[in-house]
Amino acid sequence: MKKNYDFKRFAAFLALNFCLSLAVSSFFLFFAGRHPLELAFAAVALVSNTLTLCAAVSLPALLLFWLGRGPLLPGALLGLFQLLLVTDAGVYKIFKFHLNSMVVNLVLTPGGLDSLEQGWGMKLFYVLLSVSMLAAQLPLWRLSERLRWSLSRRSARAAAGVLLLFVLADKGIFAWGTLYDSVYITRNAQLYPLYQPLRIRSFARKYLGVKLDTEVRGGIDKRYSGLVYPLAPLRVERPAKPLNFVVLVVDSLRRDMLKPDIMPETWALGRKGAVFTDHYSGGNCTRFGIFSVFYGIYGNYWFDMLGERRPPVLMDELQAQGYDLRLYASAKLSFPEFDKTVFARVPREGVYDEPDGADVVARDRRITEKFVSYLRSRRPGSPYFAFVFYDASHGAYGYPPEFEKFKPAANANRLALNKDNIGPLFNMYKNSVYYDDHLVGEILKAIAAAGGMKDTVILVMGDHGEAFLERGRYGHNQGYSPEEVRVPLVLYVPGRKPLVSGAMTSHLDIAPTLMPLLGVESPPSDYSSGRSLFDASPRSFVPCASWDTAAIITSSGTLEMPLEAYKGGVKAYDSEYREEGKKAARAYTPLIVKFQKEASRFSK
C-alpha cells in the first residue's frame, strides 16, 4: 500500500514540476509577436511543447524514484532540467536561438562569458535564479504531500485529456498554417526549444489534392514584424541613366572551375571585369547561398524572412525604380521557397521557372533561349533586372554529347564512390559546367549585340560548391570544406577597369556592391552584414550557413558551430580543413561574439 501511496505523491511532484516548467517557458511568449493568431498559437504550443519536454524527463525521473525509493535523485534530475530551461531562455534572449554547444563553448572558454557584455547584475540574477530552480524541488516535494489528496483517477484522466487536446491543437494549427501559408503560424516554428512542427504539405498534395504552388500574395503586417530590416529607411538618389542588371548563377559551381578550358566564356568576361579569387558563398547549399546573394545578411535570417514573406531591400529598390523583373530557372522557384523570400513580390508574368524539356540539359537550353528572346524583343529605354539559374551541374551533371570534352566521363553509384573511382564522375561534372558556360556565352553575346555592354552590370557565380572526396566529402551541404563553399565570382560593371582581387570576399558583399549602382547612399550596415566587393581591407572572417549549423571561416581555419542542441559540439578545422582538437576552438571566441551580434542585429 505504501508503494502506491508514494507513487501517487510522485505524480503530484511531477505535475508541480510541469507547472514550474510552464512558468519558465512562458518567457518565450515575449518573442512570439503580437498578432492575435500567433499569440493564440504560441500559447497552445507553449503547453504542448512543455508537456513534451516534461514527459521526456519524467520517465528517467520515475525510474530514479523507483530505484532510490525517495525524491533525492529524481529531484536532482528535475532541478537540472529546470535549470536548463532557464539557461535556454537566457541564451535565446541573447542569441535568438536555443542552447547548443556553440554557446557552451563560449561560456566555458576563459573570457567568453565576459565577451557577451552581460553586466554583473545580470550574472548575479542568473546565478540566483539557477539556485532557486534547484532549491525549488524541496518545497515542491513538500507541496506534493498536500496535493496528492486531490488526485484521483478521474481528475488525472481529465487533466490528461485536456493536455492531449493542447498537443493535438498545436500540431493541427501548425499543419494548417503550412498548408494555407499563414505566416503568423509558421514563423514561430523555432520559438520553443526542441519544438517539433507537423508539416503535411507533401501528404496533402499527394493524397488530399491540395494545390500548394499558388502565387504568394502579401506578407506580414509590419506592426507584427519581428524584424528591423532595414535598420533605417534607405536614402536614394536615383541615377539619371539607370543600369541593367543580369545575375547568372550556375548551380554547384566550385571555384576551381573558372579556367579557360572549362569556362572559356566566363573567363573572357573576367578579362573585361572583376574576378574575385577568394570568394565564399554565404551557405553550403542553394537555399542559403542565393539568400546571401540578395539579402547580404546571415543565413539564420532565412527563417525570419520566409516567415514574414519579406523580400530583400535590393529587390524592393529595383521594383520601386520601375525595373522590369525577369526570372529564368530550370527548376521551380517554390522550392527552395524563393517565391516567398528573395522574389516574393516579383509579378508572376515575369517568372519563367517551368521550362519544357525532358531533362535538365533541355531546360537549361530553354531558359537561355527564353532570355535571349526577351533581350531581342524588349522595349529600349526601360531598365531591367534578370536572374538566370542553371541546373545542369547539380547532381545529375547533364550535358549534350558534343560537350563531352573531359574524358573518361561516366556516372557512378554514389554509395560506392571512393577516391579511386570518382574521376569519371568528376569529368561529368566538368562537362556539365562547360555546357552551362556555353549557354552563359550565348547570353553574353546577346547582351553585346543589343549594345548592353555599355549599360548592363553582369554577374556570373556559383550558389555554392561541390566536393568530390578531396577531403572525404562528396556533394554539398555536408560541411564547410573549401570545395563546398568557395565559388567563382565575375562582376562586370560598365566603365570599371578590369581587376583580379585576391581579397577574402563573400556573397554577403554582393548586395552592398549593387545598391550604390542604384543610387542608394545609405551605409551598407543599414541593410547588410557585408561590404563592397571592392573593399580590399582585411576582414576577420566570413560567415557561412546551413539548416542547423553555421561556420566562421578565416584565412587560417574554419569553426563549424551547431545552431540546434541535437547537432553536437563545435568543430575547428585548419586551413586545409583538417579537424583540430577542441582547444583550437577557443581561439574563435571573439569571433563567435561578433557572429552572434550580427546574427541578431536585424531582429527586434
N, C-alpha and C positions, 0 to 999 in steps of 0.2 A: 504493500500500500504506500509506503514511504517513497518508493521509487517513482510511482505515478505522481505523487504529490510534488516531488522535486521537478519533474519534467513539466508539470503544469506551471510551476513558478518560472522555470527557464523559458517557457513560451512567452510568458508575460515580460521577462527580461529582454527577449529578442524583439518583442513588439515595442518596448520603450526605446531600444536602440534604433529601430526603424524610424520612430518619431524624431529622434535626435538627428539621424542622417537626413531626414526630410527637411529639418530646420536648417542644417548646414548647406544642403544642396539648393535650397531656395535662394541662396546668394546669386546663382546663375540667372535668375529671373531678371536681374538688373541689366543683363546683356541681351535680352530677348527682343528688344524693340518695343514699340508701343501701339502697334496696330491691334485692334480687338481680337482679330482672328489668330494672330500669332501669340498673343498673350494667353488666349484660351488653350491653344495647342501646347505652349510651353508649360502651362500649369498641369495639364493632363500628363505630358511627358515627364514632368518632374516626379510625379507619383510613380509612374510606370518604371522609369529608369532607376529611381531609388530602390524600388521594390526588387528589381532585377539584381542590382548590386548587393543588396542586403541578403537576398536569397542565396547568392553565391557564397557569401562569407558565413552564412548561418549553418551551412552543412558541416564545414570543419569545426565550427564552434560547438555544434551539437555533439560531434564526436569527441571533442576535448572534454566536454561536460560529462559525457558518459564514462570516459576513461579516468578522469580525475575526480569524479564524484563530488564536484564543487565548482564554484564560479571563478576561481582564480585564473586558470588557463584560458577558458573562453572569454573571460572579461578582458584579459590582456590582449587577446586577438581582436576583439570588438573595439577596444580602445585604440589599437593601432589602425584599424580600419577607419575610425572616426578621424584620427589624426591625418591619415592620407587624404580624406575628403577635404579637410580644412586646408591642407597643403596644396591640393589641386586647385582649390578656389583661389588661393593666393597666387599660384602660378598663372592661372587663367587671367587674373586681373592685370598682371604684368605683361605676359607674353601673348595673350589672346589664343592660346592653345593649351591643351591639358598636360598633366605631368608626364614626363618622359625622361629618358636617360640623358638627353642633352642638358636638361635643367639640373638633374642630379649631378652631372659632371661639373656644371658651372658652380653649383653651391659648394661642392666638396673641394674644388680647387682653391688653394690659398689665394685670397683676394677676390675670388669670383663673386662672393656674396656682396662685398663692398661695391663692386662694379655695377650692381643693379641700382645703385643710388637710392636705396631704401634707408631712411633715417633710423636712428636708434629707437625712436618711439615706435616705429612700425615693427622693428625686430623684437622689441620687448613685448609688444602686443601679440605677435605671433607665438612667442615662447609661452606667454601666459595662457593663450588660447589652446595651445597644444597640450600643456599640462592639464588644463581643465577638461579636455576631451578624454585624457587617460583617467583623471581622477573621477570623472563623472560616472564611471562604471560602478563605483561603490554605492552612491545614492540610488542609482538605477536598480541595483540588485536589492537594496532595501525596499524601494518602492514596489518592486515586483511582488514582495511579500503581501502587500495590501491588494495589489491589482489582481492577483490570482483568484481572489474570491469572486470577482465579477466575470471571470472567464467560464464559459460553458461551451458545449459543443455547438449549440445553436448560434451563440454570438460569434464563435470562431468561424463557422460556416458563412455567416452573414458578412463578416469582415473579409474573408477570402473571396467571396462573390463580388463584393464591391471593388476590391483591388484588382481582380481579374478583369472587371469591366474597364478599369482605367488602362490596363495593358492593351486590351482589345481596341479601345477607343484611340489610344496613342498610335498603334500600328495602322489602324484603319484610316485615321486622319492623315497620317504621313503618306500612305499609299494613294489616297485620294489626291493629296497635294501634288504628288509626282505625275499622276495621270492628267490632271487638269491645270498643270503649270501654275500652281498657287505659290508665288514666291514667298509669301508670308509664312508658309509652312516649310518649304524645302530649304530656305536659307538658315534654318535653325537645326540642321542635321548634326552639327558639331557643337551644339550648345552644352550638352552634358557629357561627363566623362564616360567613355566606352559605350555611348549610345548606339543602338543597332537599329537603323531605319529599315522599314519594309518598303522595298521597291518592286512593283509588279508590272512595270511597263512592257517588258518582253512578253510576259504571260498574257497581259490584257490585249496586246496587239495580235498575238498568235491565236488565242482561244476565245477572246471576247469581242474581237473585231474593232477595238478602239483605235481610232486614227490618231497618231501621235505627232506626225511631222507637219502639222499645220503651221502657218506663219505666226511668228510671235508678235503680239500686239501689246504696246505699252510696257510698263515696268512698275517699279515700286513708287509710291508716293514719297517724295523727298522728306516729308515730315516724319516718316518712319524709317529713314535710312540709317544704317549703321556705319556709313562711310563718310569721310570728309575728303572727297575726291572730285575735283582738285582742291587743294588747300585754300585757294583764293580764286576769284574769277579771273579768267585769262585777260591779259592786256594784249590787244591785237591791232596792228597797223597793216591792213591788207596790202599786198604788193600791187603795184599798178599793172604789172604783167604777170599774172599767176602762172606757175609752172604745173605741168602734168606730173603724175607720179605712177610709176609702174613697179610693182613688187612681184618678183618671180622667185618662187620657192620650190626647191627640189627636195622631196621627202627623203630623210635619212642620208643626207649628203654630208659626208665627213670631210674634214679639212684637206687631207692629202689627195683628194680627187681633183683639186684645182691645179691641173697640169696641162700643158699644151697638147699632149697626146690623148688625154681623157676628156677635157673640156675646152676644146680649142676656141669655141665661140665666146664663152665666158672669159677665157684667158685674154682674148683680143679686146674685150670690153675693159678688162682690167688695165690694159696698156693706155687706155684713154681716161680712166677714172682712178678711184682709190681702192687699194686692195689691203685688207686687214688680215695679217698672217697669224695673229694670236687672238682669234675671236672665239667667244664662247656663247653657246645658246643659254637661254635662261631656264631651260628644262631638258631632261633626258628623254622626252617623248613629245609627240606633236602638240598635245594639249597645252603644255606649259611653255614649249618653245615658241609657238605662234602667239600665245598670250603675252609673253615677254617682249616680243617684237612691237606690238601695237600699244600696249599699256605702259611699258617701260618700268614696271614695278615687280615686286617679288611674286613668285608663283603661288604663295599661300593665299593671295587675294583672289585667285581664280574662283574659289567657292563663294566669296562675298559678291563678286561681280556677277557670277551666274545666278546667285540667289536674288539679286536685285535687278537683273537684266540690264546692267549698266555698261554701255559701250565705252571705249577709251576716248579720252578728250581729243585725240588725233582724228578719229573718225567723226566725232561731233563737229570739230572745226572744219573739216573738209565739207561736211554737209551744210554747215552754216554759210560757207562761202560759195555754195551753189555748184559744187563739183558733181559731175556725172559719175556715179559709183558703179563699178563693174567688177563682178567676182566670177572667176572661172576655176572650177575644181573638178578633178577626176572622180572624187568621192564626195558624198553629200556633206554639206557643212553643218548638218544637225548632229553629227557625232564624229569627233568631239563637238560640243554644243556651241560652235562659233556663231550660229544664228541667234544665240541667246546671250552672247558676250561680245566678242570683237565686232561682229556685224549685225548687232541686234536691231539697228534702225535703218539698215540698208533696204530700200524697196525691193520687193521680190522680183520685179521686172528687170532688175539689174543683176540678178543671180543666175548663173548657169552652172549647176552642180549635179546634173543628171544627164551627162552626155551619153548619146547612144554609142554602143561599141561592145563587142563580145568580150573584150579583155582590157586590161589597163593600158596596153600599147595603143589600142584603138581610141580609148578615151582620152589619153594624153594628146594624141594627134588631133582629136576632135576639138578639145578646148583651145588648142593652138589655132586651128582654123577659124574657130568662132571669134577669137580675139582679133586675129588679123583682119577678118571681115569687118569687125567693128571699127578698127583703125582706118580702113579704107572708106567706110561709109559715114563716119561720124561728122557732125556739124563742126566746122572750124570756128575758133574763137571762144568756145566754151571749154573750160578746163575739165580734165577727167582724172580719176584715180582708178587703177586696175590692179587686181590681185589675181595671180595665176598660180595654181598649186598643182604640181606634177606628182604622180604617184608610182611611176614605173619602177623606181628604185627602192620601193618599200616592200620588203618581204618576198614578193614574187620575182623581183628582178627581171622584169619583162623587157623585151626589145625585138624589133624585126630581125629576120635572119641576116639581112645585109649589114647590120650593125654589130655583128659578132667579130669584133676587132681583137679582143683579148682571148687567147686560147691556151689550153683547153677550157671550155666552159660547159658546165653540166650541173644540173640540180642534184641535191643530196638529201638524204634523210637527216633532218635536223637533230634527231635523237642520237644519231651515230657519228656526229661531227667530231673531228679532232684536228690537231694542227697538221697532220699528215694528209688528210683528205679534203681540207676546206678550200684549197687553192682553186679548183674549178668553179666552186660556188662564188668565191670572191671575184673571179673573172666575169661571171654572170652579172654580178653587181656593177662592176666597172662598165660592162657593155650597156647596162640599163642607164647608167649615168651619162655615158657617151650619147645614147639616144636622146635623152631629155635635154642634154646640152645642144644637140642639133635643133630641137624644137625651140629652145631659147634663142638660138641663132635666127630662126625664121621670124620670131617676134622682133628681134633687134633690127633685122633687115627691113621689116615693115615699118618700124618706127622711123628709121633713117629715110626710107622712101617718102614718108609723109612729112619730112622736114622736122621730125620730132627731136633730133639730137640737139637742137638749139633751145628747146623749152621743156624737156622731159627728164625728170630725175628717175634713174633706173637702179634698182637693187636686185642682185642675184645672191641667194643664200640657201643654206640648209636649215630646216626647222630644228634638227638635232643630228647626231651622227649615227654610226653603225659599227659595231665591233665584230671582228672575225677571229676571235680566240687569241688575239695578240697577248692578252693578259688573262686568259681563261674565261672570257665572256663572249657570248655571241648575241648579236642584235642590239637592241637599245632598251631603255627603261630597266636595265639590270643594275646599274650603278652609275658612277660619275667618272669613268675612265676617259682619257683624252679622246679615244675613238668614238665615244658616245656623245660627248658634249662640245668638242671643238669642231667648228664648221667654217666653211669659206664665207666670206662676205666681200662682195664687189659693189661699190657705190659709185655711180656716175652722176655728177652734178654739172650741168652745162656751165661752162666758163671757169670751172675749177681745174687747177693744174693736176696732172697725174701724181699719184702718191702711193708708195708702199710703206705701210705702217706696221711696225713690229710691236707696238704698244699693246698691252692687255686690254681688250675691248669686249663688250657684251651686247647681246640682243637688247638689253635694257637701255643701251645708248642710242638705239635707232630712232625712237620717238623724239628724244631731245635734239636729235640732229635734223629731223624733218620739220619739226614745229616752227623753228625760226624761218624756214623757207616759205612758210605760210604767213609770215608776218607776226608770229607770236613773240612778244617781247618779255613775257613773264619768265622768271628764272626756272630752269628745269626742275628744281627741287619742289616747285609748287604742284607738279603733276607727275613726277617721275623719280625713280631711285637711280637713274642713270645720268650720263653727261654726254656732251658732244663726242662723237667718234673722233673728231679731230683734236680733242684734248689729249695730248700725249703725256701729261704729267703722271707720275707713279700713282698707283692705287693699291690699297692694301689687299683687296680681294674682289672677286666677282661671285655672285650667288647663282645657284642652280637649284631647280626644284623638281619634285615628282609628287606622286599622290600623297604619301605619308612620310617622306623624308626630304631633306634638303642638304645642300653642300655649300661649304665655303671653300673656294678654290683660290689658291695663291700661287705665286711663281715657284714656290718651293714645296707645295704639297696640297692635299685636299683633306678636309674634315667632313665626313658624312654624319648627319645628325638625324635621328628619328623625330618625327613630329607627332607620333602616337605612341602610347605606352607599350603596345604589343610589338614594336619594331626593334626592341633590344637596345644595345648600347651604342655610343658614339664610336666611330672608327676613323683613325688617322692614317693617311697614306703619304708616301714621299712623292717626289716629283716624277718618279717612274710608275706611280700608282701601285707601289708595293706596300702592303699593310705594315704599319709600325705598331709598337707597343702602346698601351694606354697612356703611358706617361707623355707621349708625344702630343696627345690631345690637349694637355694642359696649356700648351703654348698658344692655343687658339682662343683662350678665354676672353681677351679683349675684343677679338673679332666676333665672338658669339654675342657679346653685349651690343656691338654695333648692328649685327644682323637682327637681333630681336627688336631693337628700336625701329629699324627701317621696316621690319615685317609688321609693325603695328602703327606706323606713323599716319596712315590714311584711314585708320579706324577710329570711331568715336569711343 
